[in-house]
Amino acid sequence: MSTADLPQPVDTSELRKARGAFFTPEPLTRFITEWAVRDSGDAVMEPSAGDAAFLVEAVRRLTELGAVQPSVTGVEIHEHSARVAAERVPDAGGVPTVIHSDFFLVDPTPTYDAVIGNPPYIRYQDFTGESRTRSRAAALNAGVALTGLASSWAAFTIQSALFLRPGGADGTRAARRAAERELRRPGPTVPLRPVRQRRAGAVHRASVP
């Protein structure tokens, strides 16, 4: 049964904003994916998959590089979006693993060559409750103590980096101003060693220690 056969859930712009879900224009989705995915054998992950815009683009990129039915992995907290993502990837010619979960409940393993996507951005004033608690715990597990002014983006980016192999590409998209405010202030720093940098928002190539 496809999602078209199921009752469509109510998902307003207010609800999407509350969970930090924002549309990423296709040109930027393509640019980030082509920047991060360099080889047909790259293992690719999208930590906030939404309806699979980045995963579909990853399948296209991997196929372009010579892969046949490439496998891609995504995590998505919103159940209906996760189902849509799991359908769109095969339609694009790929094999999906879409995990319906809070990203901060997924144990990070450094097995991916590229992590791509547009992390959810929820301002610190609205980023509260269990989700914030889990995100701060995940950041501490990575050795980073976030300030009380950190948005959801900061912890998401830190957690994403922990899934990368050494030399892996971090293509998560975020506002450069947010990056400078939350990850470049004096004090604890994100455990990344830059390998190559190409700017498009805050796109960067990085490896874990």
Secondary structure, DSSP 8 states (H G I E B T S, - for coil): --GGGS------HHHHHHTT-----HHHHHHHHHHH--STT--EEETT-TTTHHHHHHHHHHHHTT-SS-EEEEEESSHHHHHHHHHHHHHTT-EEEEEES-GGGS---S-EEEEEE------TTT--HHHHHHHHHHHHHTT----TT--HHHHHHHHHHTTEEEEEEEEE---HHHHHHHHSSSSS--S-EEEE---SSS-EEEE--
